[in-house]
Amino acid sequence: MRVQIPESEVKELLTDVLGKKPTRKLLSEFKDYLDIDVPQWLRDNAKAFMRKLVEEDRRKELGD
């Protein structure tokens, strides 16, 4: 699975955080950071989702 974030949103976010338009270098570095962080975010959210199902006693929905 690949999460796609429009470059315009990434630029807008960095502009808000930096207080000015990001350079190409900063934009590129941030995109590299996203390549590392987003997969970890997905794993963390999947684990949290599983805990929620277990806490709600919905294990049967997970199958055998």
mmCIF file of the N, C-alpha and C atoms, coordinates in Angstrom:
data_MODEL
# 
_entry.id   MODEL 
# 
loop_
_atom_site.group_PDB 
_atom_site.id 
_atom_site.type_symbol 
_atom_site.label_atom_id 
_atom_site.label_alt_id 
_atom_site.label_comp_id 
_atom_site.label_asym_id 
_atom_site.label_entity_id 
_atom_site.label_seq_id 
_atom_site.pdbx_PDB_ins_code 
_atom_site.Cartn_x 
_atom_site.Cartn_y 
_atom_site.Cartn_z 
_atom_site.occupancy 
_atom_site.B_iso_or_equiv 
_atom_site.pdbx_formal_charge 
_atom_site.auth_seq_id 
_atom_site.auth_comp_id 
_atom_site.auth_asym_id 
_atom_site.auth_atom_id 
_atom_site.pdbx_PDB_model_num 
ATOM 1   N N  . MET A 1 1  ? 0.850   -1.174  0.000  1.00 0.00 ? 1  MET A N  1 
ATOM 2   C CA . MET A 1 1  ? 0.000   0.000   0.000  1.00 0.00 ? 1  MET A CA 1 
ATOM 3   C C  . MET A 1 1  ? 0.897   1.240   0.000  1.00 0.00 ? 1  MET A C  1 
ATOM 4   N N  . ARG A 1 2  ? 0.480   2.191   -0.736 1.00 0.00 ? 2  ARG A N  1 
ATOM 5   C CA . ARG A 1 2  ? 1.239   3.437   -0.794 1.00 0.00 ? 2  ARG A CA 1 
ATOM 6   C C  . ARG A 1 2  ? 0.295   4.589   -0.454 1.00 0.00 ? 2  ARG A C  1 
ATOM 7   N N  . VAL A 1 3  ? 0.721   5.389   0.497  1.00 0.00 ? 3  VAL A N  1 
ATOM 8   C CA . VAL A 1 3  ? -0.049  6.567   0.882  1.00 0.00 ? 3  VAL A CA 1 
ATOM 9   C C  . VAL A 1 3  ? 0.436   7.716   0.020  1.00 0.00 ? 3  VAL A C  1 
ATOM 10  N N  . GLN A 1 4  ? -0.480  8.368   -0.650 1.00 0.00 ? 4  GLN A N  1 
ATOM 11  C CA . GLN A 1 4  ? -0.099  9.483   -1.513 1.00 0.00 ? 4  GLN A CA 1 
ATOM 12  C C  . GLN A 1 4  ? -0.628  10.790  -0.930 1.00 0.00 ? 4  GLN A C  1 
ATOM 13  N N  . ILE A 1 5  ? 0.282   11.700  -0.751 1.00 0.00 ? 5  ILE A N  1 
ATOM 14  C CA . ILE A 1 5  ? -0.056  13.033  -0.259 1.00 0.00 ? 5  ILE A CA 1 
ATOM 15  C C  . ILE A 1 5  ? 0.330   14.011  -1.359 1.00 0.00 ? 5  ILE A C  1 
ATOM 16  N N  . PRO A 1 6  ? -0.614  14.802  -1.820 1.00 0.00 ? 6  PRO A N  1 
ATOM 17  C CA . PRO A 1 6  ? -0.278  15.759  -2.888 1.00 0.00 ? 6  PRO A CA 1 
ATOM 18  C C  . PRO A 1 6  ? 0.863   16.683  -2.465 1.00 0.00 ? 6  PRO A C  1 
ATOM 19  N N  . GLU A 1 7  ? 1.777   16.909  -3.393 1.00 0.00 ? 7  GLU A N  1 
ATOM 20  C CA . GLU A 1 7  ? 2.927   17.765  -3.094 1.00 0.00 ? 7  GLU A CA 1 
ATOM 21  C C  . GLU A 1 7  ? 2.480   19.157  -2.652 1.00 0.00 ? 7  GLU A C  1 
ATOM 22  N N  . SER A 1 8  ? 1.373   19.631  -3.200 1.00 0.00 ? 8  SER A N  1 
ATOM 23  C CA . SER A 1 8  ? 0.883   20.957  -2.811 1.00 0.00 ? 8  SER A CA 1 
ATOM 24  C C  . SER A 1 8  ? 0.559   21.001  -1.316 1.00 0.00 ? 8  SER A C  1 
ATOM 25  N N  . GLU A 1 9  ? 0.031   19.897  -0.767 1.00 0.00 ? 9  GLU A N  1 
ATOM 26  C CA . GLU A 1 9  ? -0.266  19.856  0.667  1.00 0.00 ? 9  GLU A CA 1 
ATOM 27  C C  . GLU A 1 9  ? 1.005   19.823  1.495  1.00 0.00 ? 9  GLU A C  1 
ATOM 28  N N  . VAL A 1 10 ? 1.998   19.089  1.020  1.00 0.00 ? 10 VAL A N  1 
ATOM 29  C CA . VAL A 1 10 ? 3.280   19.023  1.723  1.00 0.00 ? 10 VAL A CA 1 
ATOM 30  C C  . VAL A 1 10 ? 3.927   20.412  1.740  1.00 0.00 ? 10 VAL A C  1 
ATOM 31  N N  . LYS A 1 11 ? 3.923   21.084  0.591  1.00 0.00 ? 11 LYS A N  1 
ATOM 32  C CA . LYS A 1 11 ? 4.496   22.432  0.512  1.00 0.00 ? 11 LYS A CA 1 
ATOM 33  C C  . LYS A 1 11 ? 3.753   23.399  1.430  1.00 0.00 ? 11 LYS A C  1 
ATOM 34  N N  . GLU A 1 12 ? 2.418   23.302  1.442  1.00 0.00 ? 12 GLU A N  1 
ATOM 35  C CA . GLU A 1 12 ? 1.609   24.192  2.273  1.00 0.00 ? 12 GLU A CA 1 
ATOM 36  C C  . GLU A 1 12 ? 1.909   23.963  3.758  1.00 0.00 ? 12 GLU A C  1 
ATOM 37  N N  . LEU A 1 13 ? 2.002   22.698  4.153  1.00 0.00 ? 13 LEU A N  1 
ATOM 38  C CA . LEU A 1 13 ? 2.319   22.371  5.539  1.00 0.00 ? 13 LEU A CA 1 
ATOM 39  C C  . LEU A 1 13 ? 3.674   22.926  5.940  1.00 0.00 ? 13 LEU A C  1 
ATOM 40  N N  . LEU A 1 14 ? 4.681   22.695  5.111  1.00 0.00 ? 14 LEU A N  1 
ATOM 41  C CA . LEU A 1 14 ? 6.016   23.207  5.424  1.00 0.00 ? 14 LEU A CA 1 
ATOM 42  C C  . LEU A 1 14 ? 6.038   24.727  5.454  1.00 0.00 ? 14 LEU A C  1 
ATOM 43  N N  . THR A 1 15 ? 5.316   25.356  4.564  1.00 0.00 ? 15 THR A N  1 
ATOM 44  C CA . THR A 1 15 ? 5.237   26.818  4.558  1.00 0.00 ? 15 THR A CA 1 
ATOM 45  C C  . THR A 1 15 ? 4.661   27.313  5.881  1.00 0.00 ? 15 THR A C  1 
ATOM 46  N N  . ASP A 1 16 ? 3.608   26.655  6.358  1.00 0.00 ? 16 ASP A N  1 
ATOM 47  C CA . ASP A 1 16 ? 3.006   27.040  7.636  1.00 0.00 ? 16 ASP A CA 1 
ATOM 48  C C  . ASP A 1 16 ? 3.977   26.857  8.795  1.00 0.00 ? 16 ASP A C  1 
ATOM 49  N N  . VAL A 1 17 ? 4.685   25.737  8.792  1.00 0.00 ? 17 VAL A N  1 
ATOM 50  C CA . VAL A 1 17 ? 5.606   25.431  9.892  1.00 0.00 ? 17 VAL A CA 1 
ATOM 51  C C  . VAL A 1 17 ? 6.850   26.322  9.859  1.00 0.00 ? 17 VAL A C  1 
ATOM 52  N N  . LEU A 1 18 ? 7.383   26.528  8.664  1.00 0.00 ? 18 LEU A N  1 
ATOM 53  C CA . LEU A 1 18 ? 8.613   27.310  8.528  1.00 0.00 ? 18 LEU A CA 1 
ATOM 54  C C  . LEU A 1 18 ? 8.370   28.818  8.526  1.00 0.00 ? 18 LEU A C  1 
ATOM 55  N N  . GLY A 1 19 ? 7.150   29.201  8.187  1.00 0.00 ? 19 GLY A N  1 
ATOM 56  C CA . GLY A 1 19 ? 6.849   30.625  8.078  1.00 0.00 ? 19 GLY A CA 1 
ATOM 57  C C  . GLY A 1 19 ? 7.295   31.227  6.760  1.00 0.00 ? 19 GLY A C  1 
ATOM 58  N N  . LYS A 1 20 ? 7.719   30.376  5.844  1.00 0.00 ? 20 LYS A N  1 
ATOM 59  C CA . LYS A 1 20 ? 8.117   30.817  4.498  1.00 0.00 ? 20 LYS A CA 1 
ATOM 60  C C  . LYS A 1 20 ? 8.114   29.606  3.574  1.00 0.00 ? 20 LYS A C  1 
ATOM 61  N N  . LYS A 1 21 ? 8.146   29.858  2.286  1.00 0.00 ? 21 LYS A N  1 
ATOM 62  C CA . LYS A 1 21 ? 8.144   28.784  1.293  1.00 0.00 ? 21 LYS A CA 1 
ATOM 63  C C  . LYS A 1 21 ? 9.416   27.938  1.448  1.00 0.00 ? 21 LYS A C  1 
ATOM 64  N N  . PRO A 1 22 ? 9.274   26.607  1.507  1.00 0.00 ? 22 PRO A N  1 
ATOM 65  C CA . PRO A 1 22 ? 10.458  25.760  1.670  1.00 0.00 ? 22 PRO A CA 1 
ATOM 66  C C  . PRO A 1 22 ? 11.303  25.714  0.395  1.00 0.00 ? 22 PRO A C  1 
ATOM 67  N N  . THR A 1 23 ? 12.591  25.558  0.593  1.00 0.00 ? 23 THR A N  1 
ATOM 68  C CA . THR A 1 23 ? 13.489  25.379  -0.553 1.00 0.00 ? 23 THR A CA 1 
ATOM 69  C C  . THR A 1 23 ? 13.274  23.982  -1.118 1.00 0.00 ? 23 THR A C  1 
ATOM 70  N N  . ARG A 1 24 ? 13.749  23.756  -2.319 1.00 0.00 ? 24 ARG A N  1 
ATOM 71  C CA . ARG A 1 24 ? 13.645  22.418  -2.918 1.00 0.00 ? 24 ARG A CA 1 
ATOM 72  C C  . ARG A 1 24 ? 14.364  21.385  -2.060 1.00 0.00 ? 24 ARG A C  1 
ATOM 73  N N  . LYS A 1 25 ? 15.512  21.794  -1.504 1.00 0.00 ? 25 LYS A N  1 
ATOM 74  C CA . LYS A 1 25 ? 16.289  20.877  -0.667 1.00 0.00 ? 25 LYS A CA 1 
ATOM 75  C C  . LYS A 1 25 ? 15.493  20.479  0.577  1.00 0.00 ? 25 LYS A C  1 
ATOM 76  N N  . LEU A 1 26 ? 14.891  21.450  1.261  1.00 0.00 ? 26 LEU A N  1 
ATOM 77  C CA . LEU A 1 26 ? 14.099  21.144  2.453  1.00 0.00 ? 26 LEU A CA 1 
ATOM 78  C C  . LEU A 1 26 ? 12.889  20.281  2.101  1.00 0.00 ? 26 LEU A C  1 
ATOM 79  N N  . LEU A 1 27 ? 12.257  20.588  0.993  1.00 0.00 ? 27 LEU A N  1 
ATOM 80  C CA . LEU A 1 27 ? 11.109  19.806  0.550  1.00 0.00 ? 27 LEU A CA 1 
ATOM 81  C C  . LEU A 1 27 ? 11.526  18.359  0.288  1.00 0.00 ? 27 LEU A C  1 
ATOM 82  N N  . SER A 1 28 ? 12.636  18.172  -0.374 1.00 0.00 ? 28 SER A N  1 
ATOM 83  C CA . SER A 1 28 ? 13.147  16.836  -0.660 1.00 0.00 ? 28 SER A CA 1 
ATOM 84  C C  . SER A 1 28 ? 13.493  16.087  0.623  1.00 0.00 ? 28 SER A C  1 
ATOM 85  N N  . GLU A 1 29 ? 14.147  16.766  1.558  1.00 0.00 ? 29 GLU A N  1 
ATOM 86  C CA . GLU A 1 29 ? 14.499  16.142  2.830  1.00 0.00 ? 29 GLU A CA 1 
ATOM 87  C C  . GLU A 1 29 ? 13.246  15.729  3.603  1.00 0.00 ? 29 GLU A C  1 
ATOM 88  N N  . PHE A 1 30 ? 12.233  16.581  3.586  1.00 0.00 ? 30 PHE A N  1 
ATOM 89  C CA . PHE A 1 30 ? 11.008  16.267  4.296  1.00 0.00 ? 30 PHE A CA 1 
ATOM 90  C C  . PHE A 1 30 ? 10.298  15.070  3.661  1.00 0.00 ? 30 PHE A C  1 
ATOM 91  N N  . LYS A 1 31 ? 10.306  14.995  2.335  1.00 0.00 ? 31 LYS A N  1 
ATOM 92  C CA . LYS A 1 31 ? 9.696   13.849  1.657  1.00 0.00 ? 31 LYS A CA 1 
ATOM 93  C C  . LYS A 1 31 ? 10.418  12.555  2.047  1.00 0.00 ? 31 LYS A C  1 
ATOM 94  N N  . ASP A 1 32 ? 11.741  12.606  2.156  1.00 0.00 ? 32 ASP A N  1 
ATOM 95  C CA . ASP A 1 32 ? 12.495  11.434  2.602  1.00 0.00 ? 32 ASP A CA 1 
ATOM 96  C C  . ASP A 1 32 ? 12.076  11.041  4.015  1.00 0.00 ? 32 ASP A C  1 
ATOM 97  N N  . TYR A 1 33 ? 11.858  12.029  4.866  1.00 0.00 ? 33 TYR A N  1 
ATOM 98  C CA . TYR A 1 33 ? 11.419  11.783  6.229  1.00 0.00 ? 33 TYR A CA 1 
ATOM 99  C C  . TYR A 1 33 ? 10.049  11.108  6.228  1.00 0.00 ? 33 TYR A C  1 
ATOM 100 N N  . LEU A 1 34 ? 9.157   11.546  5.359  1.00 0.00 ? 34 LEU A N  1 
ATOM 101 C CA . LEU A 1 34 ? 7.830   10.946  5.274  1.00 0.00 ? 34 LEU A CA 1 
ATOM 102 C C  . LEU A 1 34 ? 7.912   9.482   4.862  1.00 0.00 ? 34 LEU A C  1 
ATOM 103 N N  . ASP A 1 35 ? 8.851   9.150   3.983  1.00 0.00 ? 35 ASP A N  1 
ATOM 104 C CA . ASP A 1 35 ? 9.011   7.762   3.550  1.00 0.00 ? 35 ASP A CA 1 
ATOM 105 C C  . ASP A 1 35 ? 9.339   6.854   4.725  1.00 0.00 ? 35 ASP A C  1 
ATOM 106 N N  . ILE A 1 36 ? 9.981   7.385   5.737  1.00 0.00 ? 36 ILE A N  1 
ATOM 107 C CA . ILE A 1 36 ? 10.328  6.611   6.926  1.00 0.00 ? 36 ILE A CA 1 
ATOM 108 C C  . ILE A 1 36 ? 9.183   6.637   7.929  1.00 0.00 ? 36 ILE A C  1 
ATOM 109 N N  . ASP A 1 37 ? 8.612   7.796   8.163  1.00 0.00 ? 37 ASP A N  1 
ATOM 110 C CA . ASP A 1 37 ? 7.634   7.990   9.225  1.00 0.00 ? 37 ASP A CA 1 
ATOM 111 C C  . ASP A 1 37 ? 6.263   7.408   8.904  1.00 0.00 ? 37 ASP A C  1 
ATOM 112 N N  . VAL A 1 38 ? 5.790   7.552   7.691  1.00 0.00 ? 38 VAL A N  1 
ATOM 113 C CA . VAL A 1 38 ? 4.432   7.107   7.350  1.00 0.00 ? 38 VAL A CA 1 
ATOM 114 C C  . VAL A 1 38 ? 4.265   5.594   7.537  1.00 0.00 ? 38 VAL A C  1 
ATOM 115 N N  . PRO A 1 39 ? 5.195   4.748   7.074  1.00 0.00 ? 39 PRO A N  1 
ATOM 116 C CA . PRO A 1 39 ? 5.023   3.310   7.325  1.00 0.00 ? 39 PRO A CA 1 
ATOM 117 C C  . PRO A 1 39 ? 4.974   2.977   8.826  1.00 0.00 ? 39 PRO A C  1 
ATOM 118 N N  . GLN A 1 40 ? 5.781   3.660   9.623  1.00 0.00 ? 40 GLN A N  1 
ATOM 119 C CA . GLN A 1 40 ? 5.754   3.418   11.071 1.00 0.00 ? 40 GLN A CA 1 
ATOM 120 C C  . GLN A 1 40 ? 4.416   3.862   11.651 1.00 0.00 ? 40 GLN A C  1 
ATOM 121 N N  . TRP A 1 41 ? 3.909   4.978   11.176 1.00 0.00 ? 41 TRP A N  1 
ATOM 122 C CA . TRP A 1 41 ? 2.603   5.474   11.619 1.00 0.00 ? 41 TRP A CA 1 
ATOM 123 C C  . TRP A 1 41 ? 1.518   4.449   11.313 1.00 0.00 ? 41 TRP A C  1 
ATOM 124 N N  . LEU A 1 42 ? 1.568   3.856   10.121 1.00 0.00 ? 42 LEU A N  1 
ATOM 125 C CA . LEU A 1 42 ? 0.584   2.845   9.748  1.00 0.00 ? 42 LEU A CA 1 
ATOM 126 C C  . LEU A 1 42 ? 0.678   1.621   10.659 1.00 0.00 ? 42 LEU A C  1 
ATOM 127 N N  . ARG A 1 43 ? 1.899   1.151   10.944 1.00 0.00 ? 43 ARG A N  1 
ATOM 128 C CA . ARG A 1 43 ? 2.064   0.003   11.836 1.00 0.00 ? 43 ARG A CA 1 
ATOM 129 C C  . ARG A 1 43 ? 1.517   0.315   13.226 1.00 0.00 ? 43 ARG A C  1 
ATOM 130 N N  . ASP A 1 44 ? 1.843   1.500   13.743 1.00 0.00 ? 44 ASP A N  1 
ATOM 131 C CA . ASP A 1 44 ? 1.359   1.888   15.071 1.00 0.00 ? 44 ASP A CA 1 
ATOM 132 C C  . ASP A 1 44 ? -0.162  1.947   15.116 1.00 0.00 ? 44 ASP A C  1 
ATOM 133 N N  . ASN A 1 45 ? -0.768  2.477   14.075 1.00 0.00 ? 45 ASN A N  1 
ATOM 134 C CA . ASN A 1 45 ? -2.226  2.562   14.028 1.00 0.00 ? 45 ASN A CA 1 
ATOM 135 C C  . ASN A 1 45 ? -2.866  1.189   13.879 1.00 0.00 ? 45 ASN A C  1 
ATOM 136 N N  . ALA A 1 46 ? -2.241  0.292   13.133 1.00 0.00 ? 46 ALA A N  1 
ATOM 137 C CA . ALA A 1 46 ? -2.766  -1.073  13.009 1.00 0.00 ? 46 ALA A CA 1 
ATOM 138 C C  . ALA A 1 46 ? -2.748  -1.776  14.357 1.00 0.00 ? 46 ALA A C  1 
ATOM 139 N N  . LYS A 1 47 ? -1.669  -1.607  15.124 1.00 0.00 ? 47 LYS A N  1 
ATOM 140 C CA . LYS A 1 47 ? -1.589  -2.211  16.455 1.00 0.00 ? 47 LYS A CA 1 
ATOM 141 C C  . LYS A 1 47 ? -2.649  -1.623  17.380 1.00 0.00 ? 47 LYS A C  1 
ATOM 142 N N  . ALA A 1 48 ? -2.839  -0.319  17.327 1.00 0.00 ? 48 ALA A N  1 
ATOM 143 C CA . ALA A 1 48 ? -3.862  0.328   18.152 1.00 0.00 ? 48 ALA A CA 1 
ATOM 144 C C  . ALA A 1 48 ? -5.253  -0.161  17.769 1.00 0.00 ? 48 ALA A C  1 
ATOM 145 N N  . PHE A 1 49 ? -5.497  -0.363  16.490 1.00 0.00 ? 49 PHE A N  1 
ATOM 146 C CA . PHE A 1 49 ? -6.779  -0.861  16.013 1.00 0.00 ? 49 PHE A CA 1 
ATOM 147 C C  . PHE A 1 49 ? -7.031  -2.271  16.548 1.00 0.00 ? 49 PHE A C  1 
ATOM 148 N N  . MET A 1 50 ? -5.999  -3.110  16.518 1.00 0.00 ? 50 MET A N  1 
ATOM 149 C CA . MET A 1 50 ? -6.136  -4.472  17.036 1.00 0.00 ? 50 MET A CA 1 
ATOM 150 C C  . MET A 1 50 ? -6.455  -4.447  18.534 1.00 0.00 ? 50 MET A C  1 
ATOM 151 N N  . ARG A 1 51 ? -5.766  -3.585  19.292 1.00 0.00 ? 51 ARG A N  1 
ATOM 152 C CA . ARG A 1 51 ? -6.054  -3.465  20.729 1.00 0.00 ? 51 ARG A CA 1 
ATOM 153 C C  . ARG A 1 51 ? -7.509  -3.069  20.957 1.00 0.00 ? 51 ARG A C  1 
ATOM 154 N N  . LYS A 1 52 ? -8.007  -2.146  20.128 1.00 0.00 ? 52 LYS A N  1 
ATOM 155 C CA . LYS A 1 52 ? -9.391  -1.697  20.236 1.00 0.00 ? 52 LYS A CA 1 
ATOM 156 C C  . LYS A 1 52 ? -10.355 -2.860  20.013 1.00 0.00 ? 52 LYS A C  1 
ATOM 157 N N  . LEU A 1 53 ? -10.091 -3.675  18.984 1.00 0.00 ? 53 LEU A N  1 
ATOM 158 C CA . LEU A 1 53 ? -10.952 -4.820  18.714 1.00 0.00 ? 53 LEU A CA 1 
ATOM 159 C C  . LEU A 1 53 ? -10.949 -5.800  19.879 1.00 0.00 ? 53 LEU A C  1 
ATOM 160 N N  . VAL A 1 54 ? -9.781  -6.044  20.442 1.00 0.00 ? 54 VAL A N  1 
ATOM 161 C CA . VAL A 1 54 ? -9.674  -6.961  21.575 1.00 0.00 ? 54 VAL A CA 1 
ATOM 162 C C  . VAL A 1 54 ? -10.411 -6.392  22.788 1.00 0.00 ? 54 VAL A C  1 
ATOM 163 N N  . GLU A 1 55 ? -10.207 -5.116  23.065 1.00 0.00 ? 55 GLU A N  1 
ATOM 164 C CA . GLU A 1 55 ? -10.875 -4.481  24.208 1.00 0.00 ? 55 GLU A CA 1 
ATOM 165 C C  . GLU A 1 55 ? -12.392 -4.520  24.055 1.00 0.00 ? 55 GLU A C  1 
ATOM 166 N N  . GLU A 1 56 ? -12.880 -4.416  22.844 1.00 0.00 ? 56 GLU A N  1 
ATOM 167 C CA . GLU A 1 56 ? -14.317 -4.444  22.588 1.00 0.00 ? 56 GLU A CA 1 
ATOM 168 C C  . GLU A 1 56 ? -14.834 -5.874  22.412 1.00 0.00 ? 56 GLU A C  1 
ATOM 169 N N  . ASP A 1 57 ? -13.953 -6.847  22.660 1.00 0.00 ? 57 ASP A N  1 
ATOM 170 C CA . ASP A 1 57 ? -14.288 -8.264  22.515 1.00 0.00 ? 57 ASP A CA 1 
ATOM 171 C C  . ASP A 1 57 ? -14.845 -8.564  21.128 1.00 0.00 ? 57 ASP A C  1 
ATOM 172 N N  . ARG A 1 58 ? -14.185 -8.039  20.109 1.00 0.00 ? 58 ARG A N  1 
ATOM 173 C CA . ARG A 1 58 ? -14.603 -8.239  18.717 1.00 0.00 ? 58 ARG A CA 1 
ATOM 174 C C  . ARG A 1 58 ? -13.625 -9.150  17.982 1.00 0.00 ? 58 ARG A C  1 
ATOM 175 N N  . ARG A 1 59 ? -12.934 -10.024 18.735 1.00 0.00 ? 59 ARG A N  1 
ATOM 176 C CA . ARG A 1 59 ? -11.939 -10.906 18.144 1.00 0.00 ? 59 ARG A CA 1 
ATOM 177 C C  . ARG A 1 59 ? -12.509 -11.807 17.059 1.00 0.00 ? 59 ARG A C  1 
ATOM 178 N N  . LYS A 1 60 ? -13.797 -12.165 17.176 1.00 0.00 ? 60 LYS A N  1 
ATOM 179 C CA . LYS A 1 60 ? -14.400 -13.058 16.178 1.00 0.00 ? 60 LYS A CA 1 
ATOM 180 C C  . LYS A 1 60 ? -14.399 -12.432 14.785 1.00 0.00 ? 60 LYS A C  1 
ATOM 181 N N  . GLU A 1 61 ? -14.372 -11.121 14.723 1.00 0.00 ? 61 GLU A N  1 
ATOM 182 C CA . GLU A 1 61 ? -14.326 -10.444 13.419 1.00 0.00 ? 61 GLU A CA 1 
ATOM 183 C C  . GLU A 1 61 ? -12.987 -10.625 12.722 1.00 0.00 ? 61 GLU A C  1 
ATOM 184 N N  . LEU A 1 62 ? -11.977 -11.053 13.471 1.00 0.00 ? 62 LEU A N  1 
ATOM 185 C CA . LEU A 1 62 ? -10.646 -11.236 12.903 1.00 0.00 ? 62 LEU A CA 1 
ATOM 186 C C  . LEU A 1 62 ? -10.535 -12.556 12.147 1.00 0.00 ? 62 LEU A C  1 
ATOM 187 N N  . GLY A 1 63 ? -11.494 -13.437 12.331 1.00 0.00 ? 63 GLY A N  1 
ATOM 188 C CA . GLY A 1 63 ? -11.439 -14.740 11.655 1.00 0.00 ? 63 GLY A CA 1 
ATOM 189 C C  . GLY A 1 63 ? -10.658 -15.737 12.470 1.00 0.00 ? 63 GLY A C  1 
ATOM 190 N N  . ASP A 1 64 ? -10.397 -16.871 11.847 1.00 0.00 ? 64 ASP A N  1 
ATOM 191 C CA . ASP A 1 64 ? -9.683  -17.965 12.558 1.00 0.00 ? 64 ASP A CA 1 
ATOM 192 C C  . ASP A 1 64 ? -8.220  -17.727 12.625 1.00 0.00 ? 64 ASP A C  1 
# 
